[in-house]
Amino acid sequence: MKRTSTVVSALVIALSATALGCSKEDEKNPPTREEADEVSTTTASLVSANDGQTGEVRAMADAVALVKGETPSGMSLSAEGSFEFNRGGLRYSYNVSCFDAANAPIACGPDADGGTLTVAWDGSYDGIWIDGSAQRSGEWTLRGVQGNNPVLSGQGSFDLAIDYSSLDGRRQSSYDLAFDATYSDVRFDRALGRPVGGSIRYEVEATRTASGPNRDANAQFDATAVVTFTPDGASLSIDKDYTYDLDLKTGQATPRAASPAP
C-alpha cells in the first residue's frame, strides 16, 4: 500500500468535505459485520500471536527488559543500543536509549527508569488465525521501569498483506491493510508480563479481495480499532459498533453478544 497516494487521496476528500460542509466521518465507508470480524482477527494477531510469543505485547516485554539492561533470550546486540533477533517468523529490531528518574541520559541497566525505543519488525505471519506478511515501525517512550507498572506511550504504523479464511471454510479474503497506531498510557505489569491499563488506537485502511456466499469480490473501507487493557484482560472495539474479548495469550478475538433491545 503506497502511503503517498493514500495521503493525497485523503487530502482531496478532506477538502471536498470542507467545501460541502460535511465532516470526514461523513465520507467514511464503514466495515460490514463480516469485515469487522476479519479486521478484529488481524488486529488481535498484531497485539498477540503464536501463544504470546509475537506481537505488541511481547515487544512491550522486550522493551522493558532492554531498558533494564536485560537481553531477552536469542537477541543479539548489532550496534551500540541496537538489538535484533528472529521470533515466530518475524525479524524484530530495537534501538534504545535510556534515562533516569530525573530524565537525565543514563546507560540502560538497573538504574534506568525509562527509555525511548525505535521498534520495528517485518516478516511473515504463519499462525492459526491469519497468514501473510507484515512490516511495522514506530517509536515508544517507556517510563517508570523502576516500579512494577511502567507506562508506555507512542506512535507506530503497520503495513500488512493478509490471507484470511473463516472457520467454516466458506469465505476467503485477501487484504492489504495499513494501520496507524497510537499508544496511550499503556500500563505494563512486569509480574504478569502483560498490559493491565491504557489503550491502543488503530486507524485502519483496508482493501479487500474476497470470495464466498453473498459477498462482493472487492471492497475498500476504513475502520477505527481500539484495544483497551484492564487488570482482567483486554477488549477490542471496531468503530464502536462491534466489540470483542481479546485473549492476550492466543491472539483470538471473540465477538461479544449484542445487548438485548429494551
C-alpha positions in Angstrom: 0.0 0.0 0.0 1.5 3.3 -1.1 1.1 5.9 1.6 1.9 8.9 -0.6 -1.2 8.2 -2.8 -3.3 7.5 0.3 -2.3 10.8 1.9 -3.1 12.7 -1.4 -6.5 11.0 -1.7 -7.3 11.7 1.9 -6.4 15.4 1.4 -8.7 15.6 -1.6 -11.5 14.0 0.3 -11.0 16.3 3.3 -11.0 19.5 1.0 -14.2 18.3 -0.8 -15.8 17.6 2.6 -15.0 21.1 3.8 -16.4 22.6 0.6 -19.6 20.7 1.0 -19.9 21.5 4.7 -19.6 17.9 5.9 -17.1 16.1 8.1 -14.5 13.4 7.2 -16.6 11.0 9.2 -19.5 11.6 6.7 -17.2 10.3 4.0 -16.1 7.2 5.8 -17.0 3.9 4.3 -17.5 1.6 7.4 -16.9 -2.1 7.5 -19.7 -4.7 7.4 -20.1 -7.2 10.3 -18.0 -9.8 8.4 -15.3 -7.3 7.6 -15.2 -6.1 11.2 -14.8 -9.7 12.3 -11.9 -10.1 9.9 -10.2 -6.8 11.0 -10.7 -7.9 14.6 -8.9 -11.2 13.8 -6.0 -9.3 12.2 -5.8 -6.7 15.0 -5.8 -9.3 17.7 -3.0 -11.1 16.0 -1.0 -7.9 15.9 -1.4 -7.5 19.6 -0.5 -11.0 20.5 0.1 -14.2 18.4 1.8 -17.6 18.4 0.9 -18.3 22.0 2.0 -14.9 23.1 5.4 -15.2 21.5 4.9 -12.4 18.9 3.1 -9.2 18.6 2.8 -5.9 20.5 2.5 -7.5 24.0 5.7 -9.5 23.6 7.5 -6.4 22.1 6.5 -4.4 25.2 8.1 -7.1 27.4 11.2 -6.8 25.3 11.2 -3.0 25.7 11.0 -3.3 29.5 13.8 -5.8 29.6 16.1 -3.8 27.3 15.7 -0.6 29.4 16.6 -2.7 32.5 19.8 -3.8 30.7 18.5 -7.4 30.2 18.8 -9.0 26.8 15.9 -11.4 26.0 16.9 -14.9 25.0 18.0 -15.2 21.4 18.5 -11.4 20.9 21.9 -10.1 19.7 23.5 -6.7 20.0 24.1 -5.5 16.5 25.4 -2.0 17.4 25.6 0.2 20.4 22.0 0.4 21.6 20.6 -1.7 18.7 19.3 -5.2 19.1 17.7 -7.7 16.7 16.5 -11.2 16.6 14.0 -13.6 14.9 10.9 -14.9 16.6 7.8 -16.6 15.1 8.7 -15.8 11.5 9.3 -12.1 12.3 12.6 -10.2 12.5 12.5 -7.7 15.4 14.8 -4.8 15.8 15.1 -2.3 18.6 17.2 0.8 19.1 17.1 2.0 22.7 18.4 5.0 24.7 17.7 5.3 28.4 17.2 7.9 31.1 16.9 8.0 34.9 14.0 9.2 37.1 15.1 12.8 36.5 15.0 12.3 32.7 18.8 12.6 32.5 20.5 10.3 30.0 21.9 7.1 31.5 23.2 3.8 30.4 20.4 1.2 30.2 20.5 -1.0 33.2 19.4 -1.4 36.8 19.5 2.4 37.4 17.5 3.4 34.3 13.8 4.4 34.9 12.8 4.7 31.3 13.8 4.9 27.7 12.9 5.8 24.1 12.8 2.9 21.7 12.6 2.7 17.9 10.7 -0.6 17.4 10.4 -2.4 14.1 9.6 -5.8 12.8 9.0 -7.5 9.4 8.5 -10.9 8.1 5.7 -13.5 7.8 2.8 -14.5 9.9 2.0 -18.2 9.8 -0.5 -18.7 12.5 -3.9 -20.1 13.5 -5.8 -17.0 12.6 -4.0 -15.2 9.8 -1.3 -15.9 7.2 0.6 -13.2 5.4 3.4 -10.6 5.6 3.9 -7.6 7.9 6.1 -4.6 8.3 6.0 -2.4 11.4 7.8 0.7 12.5 7.3 3.3 15.3 8.6 4.8 18.5 7.7 4.2 22.1 8.6 6.1 25.3 8.7 4.0 28.4 8.6 5.4 31.9 8.6 4.1 35.5 10.6 0.9 34.9 11.9 1.1 38.5 8.3 0.2 39.6 6.2 -2.8 38.7 3.9 -1.0 36.3 5.9 1.0 33.7 3.8 3.1 31.3 4.3 3.1 27.6 3.2 5.7 25.0 4.0 6.4 21.4 3.1 6.0 17.7 3.6 3.3 15.1 2.5 2.1 11.7 1.9 -1.3 10.2 1.5 -2.5 6.6 0.1 -5.9 6.1 -0.8 -8.3 3.3 -3.0 -10.9 4.9 -5.0 -14.0 3.8 -8.0 -14.9 5.9 -10.3 -17.9 6.0 -13.5 -18.2 8.0 -13.7 -21.0 10.5 -16.3 -22.8 8.3 -14.0 -22.5 5.2 -16.8 -20.9 3.2 -15.3 -17.4 2.9 -11.8 -16.4 1.9 -10.4 -12.9 1.9 -7.1 -11.3 0.9 -6.4 -7.9 2.5 -3.9 -5.0 2.1 -4.1 -3.1 5.3 -2.5 0.0 6.7 -2.6 0.6 10.5 -1.7 3.8 12.2 -1.3 3.2 15.9 -1.4 5.5 18.9 -0.4 4.0 22.3 -2.0 5.9 25.2 -0.6 5.3 28.7 -0.3 1.5 28.3 0.5 0.3 31.8 2.6 -2.9 31.7 2.6 -5.2 34.7 6.1 -6.7 34.9 5.0 -9.5 37.2 2.1 -10.6 34.9 4.1 -9.9 31.7 1.2 -8.1 30.0 -0.6 -4.7 29.9 -3.2 -4.0 32.6 -4.3 -0.5 31.7 -4.4 2.1 28.9 -5.2 1.6 25.2 -4.0 1.3 21.6 -6.0 3.0 18.9 -5.5 1.8 15.3 -6.8 3.8 12.3 -7.2 1.1 9.6 -7.4 1.5 5.8 -8.3 -1.7 4.1 -8.6 -3.0 0.6 -10.2 -6.5 0.4 -10.5 -9.1 -2.3 -12.9 -11.8 -1.2 -14.9 -14.8 -2.3 -17.8 -16.6 -0.7 -21.6 -16.6 -0.5 -23.3 -13.2 -0.9 -20.1 -11.2 -0.9 -18.7 -8.6 -3.3 -15.4 -9.6 -4.7 -13.7 -6.3 -3.8 -14.2 -3.6 -1.2 -12.4 -0.7 0.4 -13.2 0.6 3.8 -11.8 2.5 6.9 -12.2 1.4 10.5 -11.1 2.5 13.9 -10.0 -0.4 16.2 -9.4 0.3 19.9 -7.8 -2.2 22.2 -8.4 -1.5 25.9 -6.4 -3.2 28.6 -7.7 -3.8 32.1 -6.4 -6.0 35.0 -8.9 -8.6 33.9 -7.8 -8.8 30.3 -8.4 -6.9 27.1 -11.2 -5.9 24.8 -11.4 -4.7 21.2 -13.9 -2.4 19.6 -14.3 -1.8 15.8 -15.9 1.6 15.1 -17.7 1.4 18.5 -20.2 -0.9 16.7 -18.6 -4.3 17.2 -17.0 -5.4 20.4 -14.8 -8.4 21.1 -13.0 -10.1 24.0 -9.3 -10.4 23.2 -7.2 -13.3 24.5 -3.7 -11.9 25.0 -2.2 -15.4 25.1 -3.7 -16.9 22.0 -4.4 -13.7 20.0 -8.0 -14.7 19.5 -10.8 -12.1 19.3 -14.3 -13.4 20.3 -17.4 -11.4 19.5 -19.4 -10.3 22.4 -23.1 -10.9 22.2 -25.2 -7.9 21.3 -27.1 -6.2 24.1 -30.8 -7.2 24.0 -33.2 -4.5 22.7 -35.0 -2.6 25.5 
